[in-house]
Amino acid sequence: MTEPRWPDRARCAAVVTVDFNDVHGILTQEPRIAGREKSLSVWRYGAKRGVDRVLDALEESDVRSSWFVPGSVAQTHADLLQRIDAQRHETGTSGFRCENFDTLTLDEQKQAFHAGRHAIEDRLGRRVQGFRSLTGNWAPGFAGFLRDEGITWSSSWRGDDLPYFHLDDRAVPAGVAARTDAPQLVELPLHYELEDEPYFVYNLSPAVPVGQPRIASYREVLSNWKQDFAAFRRFGLCYVLRLHPEIIGTAGRIDVLRELLAEMRSHDDVWFATGAQVASWWREHADGNEPGHPVEIFARHRESA
C-alpha cells in the first residue's frame, strides 16, 4: 500500500457526487424523447422518490456529498434543493439545462453557466464552488473563466484517478495582465465504471442507450464498485462516485448504494469529503501536475492544432 497522502493519514479520499438533472440531462442526450411523457416519467422519478432515498442513505452513513443541479431544476424543485442543502451537502452547477457544451460557443457556455449559478445562489443565498459539464467538454478559455468566476473545482473530465490542475486557458489580450490571484481550478476525474448510468439507464423507445443492452445485475455492479474501492484505497487514490437519483434511487437499487457505503465506512482510514474539501486540500498540498500529465499534453496539442 502507498503512504497516506490525505488528511489525518487517511489511506484514500472518497467523494460521492449526485447529478440531479430531472428531465434535462436526457433531453440533451436524446432530444427525440421530448414530449414522450411515459419515457420522461423515468427521469422525473428522481424528484418524485429518488432524491429522498439518496438523502436518507447518505444520512444513515453520515456522508456529506456534492450535488450538481442545473439552474432550471433549482427553480422547479426549490424545495428539494433546500432539503439537500439542509442536510449539509454541497451544491454545484451544471449549467441551466444541462447544455451540450460541444455545440456551444465559449460565450454561450458562459451564459449557460451564469444562468445556472444564479438560479442556485438565488435560492440558497451562497456562492457555488463546483461545476460539472454534462458532456465533459468545454471550449478553450472556459477553464480560466471558471477560475475567474470563483469556481474552485470541476468533476467533468477523466484521465486520472487523482485530482489535477486545469491549465489557465484564457486568451488574454495584448497589454492586459492575466489575473493570477484566483485559486487554481482542480479537476476530480471521473470513471465510467464508477457511475450508475452506464449500468442501469434504459428506455425502450427511443432507445436509451443505443443498442439497449440488458440492465446490469445489481450484485455485479456492487461487486465492481467494491473492487474499485479496494483498489483506490490500496493505491491511495481519490474515489469519485457519480450517481443519479432517478437511477440509484429506485426501491431496489438504493440498497446497492447502502451496501457500498457500509463497506466503505467499515474502514477507518477513508476520508469522506465533498468535492470542495478535496479540491482545497489538493491545492494546498500538491506541487502541481506530474510531468507529462494528460491534461498538459492535451493543452499543448490544442495550441498546436
SULURWO-V226510 format. One record per helix or strand of 3 or more residues. SS is the DSSP state (H for helix, E for strand). FROM is the first residue (numbers start at 0). TO is the last residue. If there is no record, write none. Layout:
SS:FROM:TO, SS:FROM:TO
//
This chain:
H:6:8, E:11:19, H:23:28, H:30:32, H:36:59, E:65:68, H:70:75, H:77:85, E:89:92, H:100:102, H:105:123, H:141:147, H:191:193, H:196:199, H:217:234, E:237:242, H:244:247, H:253:264, E:269:271, H:274:284, H:293:303
//
